[in-house]
């Protein structure tokens, strides 16, 4: 079933009803965003939609939610914190659904990318680098979360290496860093077998990662990297079933093995 109500239609209705939704007294956790730009409708020409109409509004936030919207400059609430948005367009917060917060040098001096040859080359590089990166996982992830927040991203699903080199240690450090941010930054963590699952006998370690707080079971190219379509996919699915978890699969394989992997995942 689909709905005929669009986001712009809702905003248009809000603008039309702004007098009725006047900004009024608020609880102490509330604040006011002045001069916020919101979309209110479309401009049309002979060929169809030619542009977007916008207007300036004051938006009151209470309890982390939009509580009221009124015409810009109309609200007068002594004692309420107010911030001038200076006409910037208001958008929903962003969600980064694929990032590797545990594998970053962000905040350190610049390092040029190392040459690699596909995924096997990346694995070889990681086998050398990952042990030395362990001590900085938490601080580097924290810096990168600060960057995300500064650009409007308030949620991330982070892949996290679970492999024969670091075991579950990246997960332990990353979860510690993210748990400190629960009040301001939502997250999910994928137990990601970057170096393979079946090819390196990693099932036991993956299961340990799930008990330590990973929210998703990861997987990687089952045929070209992990060495067996059926066993690789089936193991990922079984772990997910056993922990009532979702699956987040890295799949870079070209046809036909990539199509076969997608079909097997879909069949499950």
C-alpha positions as CSV (number, residue, x, y, z in Angstrom):
1,X,0.0,0.0,0.0
2,X,1.4,3.4,-0.9
3,X,0.6,6.8,0.5
4,X,-0.3,9.9,-1.6
5,X,1.2,12.2,1.1
6,X,4.6,13.5,0.3
7,X,7.2,15.2,2.5
8,X,6.7,18.4,0.6
9,X,3.0,18.2,1.0
10,X,3.4,17.9,4.7
11,X,5.7,20.9,4.8
12,X,3.3,22.8,2.7
13,X,0.5,22.1,5.1
14,X,2.7,23.1,8.0
15,X,3.4,26.4,6.3
16,X,-0.2,27.0,5.5
17,X,-1.2,26.3,9.1
18,X,1.7,28.3,10.6
19,X,-0.7,30.6,12.4
20,X,-2.4,27.7,14.1
21,X,1.0,26.2,15.1
22,X,2.3,29.4,16.7
23,X,5.4,28.9,18.8
24,X,4.3,28.9,22.5
25,X,5.8,28.4,25.9
26,X,8.2,25.4,26.1
27,X,9.8,23.1,28.6
28,X,13.3,23.8,29.8
29,X,14.9,21.3,27.4
30,X,13.4,23.3,24.4
31,X,15.1,25.7,22.1
32,X,14.2,27.8,19.1
33,X,15.7,27.8,15.6
34,X,15.0,31.1,14.0
35,X,15.1,31.9,10.3
36,X,15.0,28.3,9.2
37,X,14.4,27.7,5.5
38,X,11.7,25.0,4.7
39,X,10.4,23.8,1.4
40,X,6.8,24.8,0.8
41,X,5.9,23.8,-2.7
42,X,6.9,23.7,-6.4
43,X,7.2,26.2,-9.2
44,X,5.9,24.9,-12.6
45,X,6.4,25.8,-16.2
46,X,5.2,24.3,-19.4
47,X,7.6,21.4,-19.0
48,X,6.6,20.6,-15.4
49,X,8.4,21.3,-12.2
50,X,10.9,24.1,-12.6
51,X,11.9,24.8,-9.1
52,X,11.2,24.5,-5.4
53,X,9.5,27.2,-3.3
54,X,10.8,27.9,0.2
55,X,10.1,30.2,3.1
56,X,11.6,31.2,6.4
57,X,10.2,29.9,9.6
58,X,10.9,29.7,13.3
59,X,11.0,26.1,14.6
60,X,10.7,25.1,18.2
61,X,12.4,21.9,19.3
62,X,11.4,20.2,22.5
63,X,12.5,16.8,23.7
64,X,14.5,16.2,20.5
65,X,11.4,16.7,18.3
66,X,9.8,19.4,16.3
67,X,7.2,20.9,18.6
68,X,5.9,23.8,16.6
69,X,6.5,25.8,13.4
70,X,5.6,29.5,12.9
71,X,6.4,32.4,10.7
72,X,10.0,33.8,11.0
73,X,10.2,36.5,13.6
74,X,6.7,35.9,15.1
75,X,7.8,34.0,18.2
76,X,8.6,35.8,21.3
77,X,9.6,33.5,24.1
78,X,11.7,35.2,26.8
79,X,14.2,32.8,28.4
80,X,14.1,30.2,25.6
81,X,17.5,29.5,24.0
82,X,17.4,30.7,20.4
83,X,19.8,30.1,17.5
84,X,19.8,31.9,14.1
85,X,19.8,29.4,11.2
86,X,20.5,32.4,8.9
87,X,18.3,31.1,6.1
88,X,19.9,27.6,5.9
89,X,17.7,24.8,4.6
90,X,16.5,22.4,7.3
91,X,17.0,18.7,6.4
92,X,16.6,15.4,8.4
93,X,19.7,14.2,10.1
94,X,21.9,12.0,7.9
95,X,22.5,8.3,8.5
96,X,25.8,6.8,7.2
97,X,24.9,3.2,6.5
98,X,28.4,2.0,5.5
99,X,31.5,3.2,7.2
100,X,34.6,1.5,8.7
101,X,35.1,3.4,12.0
102,X,37.6,0.9,13.2
103,X,40.0,1.2,10.3
104,X,41.0,4.9,10.1
105,X,44.0,7.1,10.7
106,X,41.7,10.2,10.9
107,X,43.3,12.8,13.1
108,X,46.8,11.6,12.5
109,X,49.3,13.1,10.0
110,X,48.4,12.4,6.4
111,X,49.3,9.0,5.0
112,X,49.2,8.2,1.3
113,X,47.1,5.2,0.2
114,X,49.2,2.0,-0.1
115,X,49.1,0.2,-3.4
116,X,46.9,-2.9,-3.4
117,X,45.7,-5.5,-5.8
118,X,42.0,-6.0,-5.2
119,X,40.6,-7.5,-2.0
120,X,43.5,-10.0,-1.5
121,X,45.9,-7.1,-1.7
122,X,43.8,-5.2,0.9
123,X,43.9,-8.2,3.2
124,X,47.7,-8.5,2.9
125,X,48.1,-4.8,3.9
126,X,45.7,-5.2,6.8
127,X,47.6,-8.2,8.1
128,X,50.6,-6.0,8.5
129,X,48.9,-2.8,9.8
130,X,46.0,-4.0,12.0
131,X,48.0,-5.1,15.1
132,X,49.7,-1.7,15.3
133,X,46.4,0.1,14.8
134,X,44.6,-1.6,17.8
135,X,45.8,1.0,20.4
136,X,44.3,3.8,18.4
137,X,40.9,2.3,17.4
138,X,39.0,4.1,20.1
139,X,40.5,7.5,19.7
140,X,40.4,7.5,15.9
141,X,36.8,6.4,15.9
142,X,35.9,9.1,18.4
143,X,37.5,11.8,16.1
144,X,35.7,10.5,13.1
145,X,32.3,10.5,15.0
146,X,33.0,14.2,15.8
147,X,33.5,14.9,12.1
148,X,30.2,13.1,11.2
149,X,28.3,15.0,13.9
150,X,29.7,18.3,12.7
151,X,28.3,17.6,9.2
152,X,24.8,16.6,10.3
153,X,25.3,12.8,10.5
154,X,23.8,11.4,13.7
155,X,23.8,7.7,13.0
156,X,26.2,5.2,11.5
157,X,26.3,1.5,10.7
158,X,30.0,0.7,11.1
159,X,31.6,-2.4,9.6
160,X,34.1,-3.8,12.1
161,X,36.9,-6.2,11.3
162,X,36.6,-9.6,12.9
163,X,39.6,-11.6,11.5
164,X,42.5,-13.9,12.4
165,X,44.8,-11.0,13.0
166,X,42.9,-9.0,15.6
167,X,40.2,-11.4,16.6
168,X,37.4,-9.4,18.2
169,X,39.6,-6.7,19.6
170,X,38.6,-4.1,17.1
171,X,35.0,-4.7,18.1
172,X,35.8,-4.3,21.8
173,X,37.5,-0.9,21.3
174,X,34.9,0.4,18.8
175,X,31.9,-0.5,20.9
176,X,33.5,1.2,23.9
177,X,34.0,4.4,21.8
178,X,30.4,4.3,20.4
179,X,28.7,3.4,23.7
180,X,30.0,6.7,25.1
181,X,28.0,8.5,22.4
182,X,24.7,6.8,22.9
183,X,23.0,10.1,23.9
184,X,24.0,11.9,20.7
185,X,25.0,9.4,18.1
186,X,23.1,6.2,17.2
187,X,25.0,3.2,15.8
188,X,24.9,-0.4,14.6
189,X,28.0,-2.6,14.3
190,X,28.6,-5.2,11.7
191,X,30.9,-8.1,12.6
192,X,32.7,-8.1,9.3
193,X,35.0,-11.0,8.2
194,X,37.2,-8.9,5.9
195,X,39.7,-11.8,5.5
196,X,37.0,-14.4,4.8
197,X,34.8,-16.6,7.0
198,X,35.1,-20.2,5.7
199,X,38.6,-19.8,4.3
200,X,40.1,-18.9,7.7
201,X,37.8,-20.9,9.9
202,X,36.3,-17.8,11.5
203,X,32.8,-19.0,12.6
204,X,33.6,-19.3,16.3
205,X,35.2,-15.9,16.4
206,X,32.2,-14.4,14.5
207,X,29.9,-15.9,17.1
208,X,32.0,-14.4,19.9
209,X,31.7,-11.0,18.2
210,X,27.9,-11.3,18.2
211,X,27.9,-12.0,22.0
212,X,30.1,-8.9,22.5
213,X,27.5,-6.6,21.0
214,X,27.7,-6.7,17.2
215,X,24.2,-6.0,15.8
216,X,24.7,-7.4,12.3
217,X,26.4,-10.5,10.8
218,X,28.7,-9.5,8.0
219,X,29.9,-11.6,5.0
220,X,32.2,-11.2,2.1
221,X,32.3,-12.5,-1.5
222,X,31.4,-16.1,-0.9
223,X,32.8,-17.6,-4.2
224,X,35.8,-15.5,-5.3
225,X,37.2,-14.8,-1.8
226,X,35.7,-17.2,0.7
227,X,36.0,-20.3,-1.5
228,X,32.5,-21.7,-1.4
229,X,29.1,-20.1,-2.2
230,X,26.9,-22.5,-0.3
231,X,28.9,-22.9,2.8
232,X,29.8,-19.3,3.1
233,X,26.3,-17.9,2.7
234,X,24.7,-20.7,4.7
235,X,27.1,-20.0,7.7
236,X,26.4,-16.3,7.6
237,X,22.6,-16.9,7.6
238,X,22.8,-19.6,10.4
239,X,24.8,-17.2,12.7
240,X,22.2,-14.5,12.0
241,X,19.3,-16.9,12.8
242,X,21.0,-18.1,16.0
243,X,21.5,-14.5,17.3
244,X,18.2,-13.1,15.8
245,X,20.4,-10.6,14.0
246,X,20.3,-8.9,10.6
247,X,22.8,-9.5,7.8
248,X,25.0,-6.9,6.0
249,X,26.9,-8.6,3.2
250,X,29.9,-7.2,1.3
251,X,29.4,-8.4,-2.3
252,X,31.8,-7.3,-5.0
253,X,31.6,-10.4,-7.2
254,X,30.8,-9.9,-10.9
255,X,28.3,-12.1,-12.7
256,X,27.7,-15.0,-12.7
257,X,29.0,-15.7,-9.2
258,X,27.6,-12.4,-7.9
259,X,24.2,-13.2,-9.2
260,X,24.3,-16.7,-7.7
261,X,25.2,-15.2,-4.4
262,X,22.3,-12.7,-4.5
263,X,19.9,-15.5,-5.4
264,X,21.1,-17.8,-2.6
265,X,20.8,-14.9,-0.1
266,X,17.4,-14.1,-1.4
267,X,16.3,-17.8,-1.2
268,X,17.3,-17.9,2.5
